[in-house]
Amino acid sequence: MDLSLKGELKRIFNEKGLRPSKKLGQHFLISKAPVFKLIEAANLNENDAVVEVGSGTGVITEEILKKGVKSLIAVEKDGRLAEILKQKLNGFDNLEILREDALKMKEPQGRYKVLGNIPYYLTVPLIRKFLNSKNKPELMVLMIQKEVGERICAKPPKTNFLAVLIQFSSFPKIMMKVKKDSFFPTPKVDSVILRIILKKETEELDYNLFLKVLRAGFSSPRKQILNNLRGLNLQKQEIESLLQRLNINPKLRAEDLRLEDWVQIAKML
C-alpha cells in the first residue's frame, strides 16, 4: 500500500463529497507497484495510441501520459470522476476523456493498445468486445479478478470454455498477482495483471460453428466429450468416427482437450 496514493484518493473524495460506487464496481489502486508493472507490460512508446478503460482518478492515466504516447483515450463511465480527470490532467493535448460505457464506445481506428484497472463484472464482456472487433487492439493489459485471470490462462487438464475462446485468438499471460489490500475500498478477492497479445493470424474456420462446438463440448464439463458433442445433433457413431480420425479419446472430458483439438473438431464439421 502507498499511503500517499491512499491519502490523495481520500482527499479528492472528501473535497468532492464522493464515495466509491458499488454499482459501478469501483476499487481504486492505492499501490504504485501494480501501476508500474501494468505500464511495463504494455511496452508503451511515443508511437502508441492507447485506450484506457476505467480511468478513475487518473493514477494509471498519468503514468501512461508520462510515457509520451501519441494519444490516449481515457474512458470513464462515472461522470463525477470524468470531471476530476479533466481538472487534473487538462495540460495534456494528447488526452481525450470519454465519458461513456466502454462496452458501447466506438471502435478505435488504426493501431492501438488497451489498458485498465477494470471493474470485475466488466472483465469478460470487455475482453470479448475487443477480441471480436473488426479492428482489434495490438494487446490488452488489464487488472482483473485473480480467479478469472487464472481461468483465462488455464491449460489441459484444467481448461474451460472461456480459456479456449480467448486463447483461440490471443496469447494471455498473468504478469503479476496483486493483493486485495492494494485497492480502496478493499475487494473480497485478489487481482492479477493479465496481458493479452492478439494473434496476427488465426485458424480459418466458421467462428459461429466454433462457438457452437465449444458450447456443446463444455455443456456438462464432467461428462465425456462423446456425450457432450451429441448436443450438435450428431449420432453417437458419427461422433466416435470423427474423434477417432482426430486421435481424440472419446472418454476424455472437455477440460482435457487442447485448443488444437477444438479447432480440428470444428474444421471436421
C-alpha distance (Angstrom), angle and dihedral (degrees) to the residues before:
residue distance angle dihedral
M1 . . .
D2 3.82 . .
L3 3.80 108.6 .
S4 3.80 92.0 -159.6
L5 3.82 91.7 57.1
K6 3.79 92.5 46.2
G7 3.80 91.2 47.3
E8 3.80 91.9 48.8
L9 3.79 91.2 49.6
K10 3.80 92.9 50.1
R11 3.81 90.9 46.4
I12 3.80 91.7 53.7
F13 3.79 92.8 47.7
N14 3.80 93.1 46.2
E15 3.81 93.1 49.1
K16 3.81 92.1 49.6
G17 3.80 95.2 38.4
L18 3.82 91.1 -122.4
R19 3.78 137.2 146.8
P20 3.82 129.2 -163.1
S21 3.79 110.0 -92.3
K22 3.81 115.7 -118.4
K23 3.80 89.3 -168.2
L24 3.81 90.9 59.9
G25 3.82 92.6 42.3
Q26 3.80 93.1 -121.4
H27 3.82 118.0 -175.8
F28 3.80 113.8 160.0
L29 3.80 124.4 -149.9
I30 3.80 114.2 -113.1
S31 3.81 96.1 172.2
K32 3.80 123.1 78.4
A33 3.81 97.3 -157.2
P34 3.84 94.8 73.7
V35 3.81 90.1 45.7
F36 3.81 92.2 54.6
K37 3.83 91.6 44.8
L38 3.81 92.0 50.4
I39 3.81 91.1 51.1
E40 3.81 91.5 45.4
A41 3.83 91.7 51.0
A42 3.82 90.2 54.3
N43 3.84 91.6 55.6
L44 3.80 92.0 -146.1
N45 3.80 125.1 -163.6
E46 3.81 139.5 169.0
N47 3.81 92.6 -85.1
D48 3.81 95.2 57.9
A49 3.77 127.0 109.0
V50 3.80 109.3 -156.2
V51 3.80 135.3 -163.4
E52 3.79 112.8 -160.7
V53 3.79 115.2 -164.1
G54 3.80 118.0 -153.4
S55 3.80 99.4 10.4
G56 3.80 94.4 179.8
T57 3.80 111.1 175.7
G58 3.81 92.9 -15.0
V59 3.81 104.8 -99.2
I60 3.82 92.7 137.0
T61 3.81 92.6 29.1
E62 3.81 92.6 63.1
E63 3.79 92.8 50.5
I64 3.81 91.1 50.4
L65 3.80 90.5 51.7
K66 3.82 91.2 48.9
K67 3.82 87.0 62.8
G68 3.81 88.3 65.4
V69 3.80 95.0 -123.5
K70 3.78 118.5 -175.5
S71 3.81 92.8 -118.1
L72 3.78 140.7 -9.8
I73 3.78 127.9 -160.4
A74 3.81 108.0 -162.8
V75 3.80 108.4 -159.6
E76 3.81 114.3 -159.2
K77 3.80 122.7 165.6
D78 3.82 94.6 -168.7
G79 3.80 106.9 84.5
R80 3.82 91.1 -157.9
L81 3.80 91.4 60.3
A82 3.81 93.7 40.5
E83 3.81 88.2 59.4
I84 3.81 91.2 49.4
L85 3.81 89.4 51.6
K86 3.80 91.6 52.0
Q87 3.80 91.9 52.8
K88 3.81 94.4 42.7
L89 3.82 98.8 45.7
N90 3.81 104.1 28.8
G91 3.80 92.1 125.0
F92 3.81 95.3 70.2
D93 3.81 115.9 90.1
N94 3.82 92.6 -173.5
L95 3.82 91.6 62.7
E96 3.80 126.6 93.8
I97 3.80 117.1 -175.5
L98 3.77 111.9 -152.0
R99 3.80 117.1 -165.1
E100 3.79 98.3 -156.8
D101 3.78 146.9 106.6
A102 3.81 105.5 -86.9
L103 3.80 90.7 -139.8
K104 3.82 90.0 60.3
M105 3.79 100.1 41.5
K106 3.78 120.7 117.5
E107 3.76 117.6 -98.2
P108 3.84 111.2 -95.4
Q109 3.78 118.6 -117.3
G110 3.79 125.3 -126.1
R111 3.79 126.6 3.8
Y112 3.81 115.4 -23.4
K113 3.81 146.3 156.0
V114 3.82 129.5 -136.2
L115 3.80 122.4 -140.0
G116 3.77 134.6 167.9
N117 3.77 155.6 127.5
I118 3.77 95.1 -116.6
P119 3.82 132.7 -169.9
Y120 3.80 110.6 -97.8
Y121 3.81 93.6 -121.4
L122 3.81 90.1 57.7
T123 3.81 97.4 53.8
V124 3.80 104.7 94.9
P125 3.84 98.2 33.8
L126 3.82 90.6 48.9
I127 3.80 95.2 48.5
R128 3.80 91.5 47.1
K129 3.81 91.1 47.7
F130 3.80 92.2 58.5
L131 3.81 95.7 37.8
N132 3.80 89.8 53.7
S133 3.80 96.8 42.8
K134 3.80 120.4 111.9
N135 3.79 91.8 -125.4
K136 3.79 102.4 42.3
P137 3.81 121.9 -163.0
E138 3.78 120.2 -106.6
L139 3.79 89.2 -123.1
M140 3.80 143.4 -20.9
V141 3.80 127.1 -139.4
L142 3.78 111.6 -170.4
M143 3.78 138.3 172.9
I144 3.80 104.4 -135.2
Q145 3.80 142.5 156.6
K146 3.82 111.0 -64.6
E147 3.81 94.9 -129.3
V148 3.80 92.7 52.1
G149 3.80 91.9 47.4
E150 3.79 90.4 52.6
R151 3.81 91.3 48.5
I152 3.81 91.3 51.4
C153 3.82 91.8 51.7
A154 3.82 95.9 42.6
K155 3.82 120.8 131.3
P156 3.82 131.3 -165.3
P157 2.97 129.8 -38.2
K158 3.81 87.1 32.2
T159 3.77 101.7 36.7
N160 3.81 123.7 132.8
F161 3.80 142.7 -171.7
L162 3.81 94.3 -86.9
A163 3.82 93.7 48.3
V164 3.81 94.0 51.2
L165 3.80 92.6 44.7
I166 3.81 94.2 52.0
Q167 3.81 96.3 37.7
F168 3.81 89.8 53.7
S169 3.81 90.5 72.9
S170 3.81 103.8 19.5
F171 3.79 149.3 29.0
P172 3.83 109.3 -117.3
K173 3.80 121.2 -166.1
I174 3.80 134.2 174.3
M175 3.81 107.4 -126.6
M176 3.80 100.7 -179.8
K177 3.78 141.3 -2.1
V178 3.79 114.0 -128.3
K179 3.81 122.1 -156.4
K180 3.79 117.6 -129.6
D181 3.81 91.9 -119.9
S182 3.83 87.2 68.0
F183 3.82 87.2 79.6
F184 3.79 138.5 64.9
P185 2.94 119.6 -116.1
T186 3.80 90.4 30.5
P187 3.83 111.8 -118.5
K188 3.79 121.7 -141.3
V189 3.81 94.0 -113.8
D190 3.81 140.2 42.1
S191 3.80 123.2 -105.0
V192 3.80 138.7 -143.5
I193 3.77 136.2 -149.6
L194 3.79 105.5 -120.6
R195 3.80 121.5 -164.1
I196 3.80 116.8 -160.8
I197 3.80 116.6 -169.9
L198 3.78 112.4 -165.8
K199 3.80 118.1 -128.6
K200 3.79 113.6 -117.2
E201 3.79 89.8 -143.4
T202 3.81 132.3 22.0
E203 3.78 133.2 -169.1
E204 3.79 114.0 -76.1
L205 3.77 107.1 -117.2
D206 3.79 142.0 118.0
Y207 3.81 101.9 -74.9
N208 3.80 93.6 -159.4
L209 3.80 89.7 52.9
F210 3.81 89.3 48.5
L211 3.81 89.5 54.0
K212 3.79 90.7 47.8
V213 3.81 91.2 52.0
L214 3.81 91.8 48.7
R215 3.80 93.3 48.7
A216 3.78 91.0 50.4
G217 3.80 92.9 44.3
F218 3.81 94.1 51.5
S219 3.81 96.1 36.5
S220 3.82 90.8 105.5
P221 3.82 105.7 15.8
R222 3.80 95.0 -169.1
K223 3.80 94.3 53.2
Q224 3.79 125.3 87.3
I225 3.79 116.1 -90.2
L226 3.82 89.3 -119.8
N227 3.80 91.2 63.9
N228 3.80 96.0 41.8
L229 3.80 94.7 52.4
R230 3.79 89.9 57.5
G231 3.80 82.9 78.8
L232 3.81 85.6 77.9
N233 3.82 88.3 71.0
L234 3.79 92.4 -106.5
Q235 3.77 126.7 138.5
K236 3.79 118.1 -110.2
Q237 3.80 91.2 -114.7
E238 3.81 91.3 53.1
I239 3.79 92.0 52.3
E240 3.80 92.5 46.3
S241 3.80 90.5 51.4
L242 3.80 92.6 47.9
L243 3.81 93.3 49.5
Q244 3.78 91.7 45.4
R245 3.80 91.3 54.8
L246 3.82 89.0 51.9
N247 3.81 93.6 46.0
I248 3.82 91.1 -120.2
N249 3.79 116.9 146.5
P250 3.85 106.3 -123.2
K251 3.81 89.7 -147.3
L252 3.80 92.9 63.8
R253 3.79 120.3 106.2
A254 3.80 122.6 -123.8
E255 3.81 91.2 -104.7
D256 3.82 89.5 61.6
L257 3.80 96.6 58.4
R258 3.80 123.7 96.4
L259 3.79 124.7 -130.5
E260 3.81 87.7 -108.2
D261 3.81 90.3 57.2
W262 3.81 92.6 55.0
V263 3.79 91.4 47.6
Q264 3.81 92.1 51.2
I265 3.81 92.2 47.6
A266 3.80 90.3 53.0
K267 3.82 91.1 47.1
M268 3.80 92.1 50.8
L269 3.80 90.2 53.3
